Amino acid sequence: MDSLFIALFEILSFGAIVVLVVLGLGIIASMMGIFNFAQGEFVLLGAYVTYLAHTAGLPVWLGMVAAPFAVGALGFVLERLVVRRFYAAPIVAMLGTYALGLIIREVVRGLIGGLYISVPEPVGGSLTLGALHFSTWRCVIIVITALVMAGSYALLAHTSFGLRIRASLENPALARASGISTPMIYSATFAFGAALAGLAGALIVPVFSLFADLGIRFLIQGFVAVMVGGIGSFAGPVAGAGLIGTLSAALPWVMSPVVADVLVFVLAIIFIKFRPQGLVSGRGV
């Protein structure tokens, strides 16, 4: 029974990580109509900023606070200079963002020398419930993920900024005629999605360590999760992330991790084949 509770906690904590990664990717895909294939490298950059703060002698938590702002600022610049040129051609946008991600990954690889670098948890220790011990930091990740999800939904659904985003998505011409700066809205949306990825990287680096390919796994899982969940709604990518994250964390408990990864993708492909609109489909938030 103890093993069951530990397994459930591991599944929940890993699912929370996947949700946090996918949230930014899903917002960009749903609101802007493109897949950002540099999202995994934005996760890597969030982890790298946290590592830089640690090596500078600053508290790790300070690096985690700075990471989403730094990565969000970079995302804003990249959208203004590169990504916005590809909105009319989503396939080209995928290739363009993949190229950006490849550049970022190899630059970081050169900076860290291809090593695996550990970063300490800002909150160490474990929570004890009877004979069970749960990682305190993983509990923090679960709580932060829940707060970020609630805050993101409130921002997109119940603020004037969210209203302008939805208006720019549904009818850009009418939004511009109404005085909304749609180019700035797109830049802000892309930066927000990048910031969420940076936060995810900052939170998970104590768990997975820092290495150049850190973001690749989460990019692939995020892409599959968005497709399974459905594009065009806030709930779709979150639902897909919960499902893919749960399967990815649960199956290795009963089979080889390699077989589990393959099975997750096979099941996702079968699901998309019979329900291409995803678990939840819609427009707007």
N, C-alpha and C positions, 0 to 999 in steps of 0.2 A: 504493500500500500504506500509506503514511503517513496518507493521508486516511482510510483504513478504520479504522486504530487510533484516530485522533482521534475519528472518528464513534462507535466503540464505547465510548470513554471518556465522551463526552458523553451517550450513551444510558444508560450505567451510572450516571453521576452524577445525571442527572435522574430515573431510576428510583428511586434511593435517596431523593431528596427526596420523591417521591410516596409511597413506602413509609412514610416517617416521618410524613407527614401522615395517611395512611390508617390507620396503626396505632392511633392514638387513637380515630378515628371507628369503626373496626372493633371495638375493644374495647367501646365504649359500645353499639354496635348489637347485638353478639353477646351481651354479658353482661346488658344491660338491656332489650333489645327495642325501642329507639327510635332514630331517626336524629337526630343532633344537627346541625341546620342552622346552628348558630352556630359550628361547628368552624372554618370558614374565617376567621371573625373572631377566634377564639382564636389562629390562626396570625398574623393581623395584629397582635394585642396582643403576642405574643412578639417580633415585629420592632420594635414601638414601644418596648417596654421596653429593648431593646438600643440603640435610637436615643437614648433618654433618658439611658442610662448614658454613651454617647459624648459627648452634648452637655454633660453634667455634668463632663467631663474625666476620667472613669474609663476604665479599659481596656475595650475592646469585649468581650473575653472574659468580663469580670466581669458585664456586662449579659446575655450569653448564658447564664451560670450562673444569674443571678437570674430570667430570663424564665420558665422552666418552673415555678418556685415561685410567682411572682406570678400567672401565668395559672391555675395549678392552684388557688390559694387563691380566685381569683375564681370559677372553676368550681364549687368546693365551696359557696360562698355562693349562687350562682345555683341550684344544684341544691336546696339547702335551702329557698330562698325561692320558687322558681318552678317548676322542671322537675318536681319530685316530684309536683306536682298533676296531671300529665298522663300518668302511667304507664298508667292504665286506658284511655286513648284515644290510641293512637300517632299518628293523623292530626293530632289537636289538638296533640300534642307537637311534631310537625314544624313546624306553624304557629307555635307558641309560641317554639321555639328560633330559627326564622327571624326572628321579630320581635326577639328579643334580639340576634341578629347584626346586624340592620339598625340598631338603636340604637347598638351598639358601633361599627359602621363609620362612621356619620355623625358620632359624637362624635370619632373619630380624624380624620376628614376635616376637621372644624372646627379641631382642634388643630394639624394640619400645613398647613392652608390649601390643601388640594387639590394639593399639590406632589409631585414625585418627589424623594426625598431619598436621597442615597447614604450608605452606612455602610461604612467600610473593613474589609477582611478582617483578622482578628486574626493570621493566618498568611499572609503574602503570598508572591509569587514563584511559581516553577514547578519541577516535577521534570523533569529531563532524562534521557531514555533514548535514546541515539544522537542521531538528528536530530529526535526527538519531544519536545514540551514539554507537560506536563500541569499544570493548575492545582493548586497545593498545597492550597488551601482546598477544592476539590471532592474531592480525595482524602481530606481530613479528614472531610468530610460522609459519604463512603462508609463510612469506618471507624466513625464515631460511629453511623451508622444500623445497621450490623451489630451493634455492641455493645448498642445500645438494644433491638434485636429479640431478641437472646439473653437480655438481662436481663429483658425483659418476659415472655418465655416462661417463664423460670425462676421469676419471681415468681408467675405465674398457675398454673403447673403443679406447682411443687415447694415451695410454702410454705404455711403454715397460712392466711395471708391469701387466697391463691389458692383454697384449699380452701373457705373460707367464702364466697368469691364464687360458686364453682360451686354450692355448696349453696343459696345464696340464689336463684340463677337456676333451678335445677331444681325445688326445692320450698320456696317461701318459708315456708309454714306450718310445715313440719317443721323448717326452719332456725330459726325463731323459738322453737319448742318446745324446741330444743336449746340455747337460750341465745344464739343469734347475733342481733346487732342488725342486722336487714336494712336499716332506713333508713340507718344509718351506713355499711353496706357499699355501698349504692347511691351515697351521697354520695362516698365514697372512690373508687369506680370512675369516676364522672363526673369527679372532680377529676383522677384519673390520666390519663384520656383528654384532658382539657383541657391538662394539663401537657405531654403529648407534642406536642400542637399548638403550644403555646408554644415548646417547644424547636425544632420544625421552623421556625417563623417566625424565631427568633433565628439559626438557622444559614443560612437562605436569604436574609436581608435584604442581606448584602453582594453576593449574586449578582444579585438582582432589584431592589434598591433598595426604599425604603419609599414606598408610596402607598396610598391608602385602599382600593382594590379588590384589593389583593395577594392576599387569601384567597379571592376568588370563584372564580378558575380552579381552585385546588386543592380547593375544596369540591366543585365539579362533578365533577372527575376522581376525587375520593375517593368520592363517592356511587356513581359508575359502577363504580369498582374493587371496592367492597364488594358490589355486586349481582352483578358478574361472578365474584368470588371465592367468595361464599357466606357466609351468616350462620350463626352458631352454632358457629364454630370459630376458633381462633387462626390457623391456616394459611390459611383461606379469604381474608380480606381482604388478607393479605400476598401471596398468589399473584395475586389480582386486581390489586393495586397494581403488582406487577412486570410483569404483562402490559400494563396500561393505560399505565404509565410508559414501558415500552419502545416501544410503538406511538407514543405521543405524541412521544417524542424521535426515533424513527427515521424516521417518515414525512415530516417536514419536510425531510429530506435529499434526498428524491426527488420531492417535489411541493410545491405552495404550502402554507404553514402553515395558511391558512384551510381549504383543502380537506382537509388532513390532520386537523385537529380534527373536521371534520364526519364524515370517514370513520371515525375512531376511535369516535365515538358510534353510527354506523350499524352497525358491526361488533359493538359491545357489545350493541345492541338485538337484533340477529339471534341472537347467542349466547344471550342471556337468554330469547328466545322459545323456543328449542329445548332449553335446559337451565336452567330457572328456578331449580333448586337451587344453581347456580353450580359453579365448578370443584371446590370442596371444601365439603361440607355436613356438619353434625353438631351435637351439643350439647356444651356445656362447652368446655374448652380444646382 
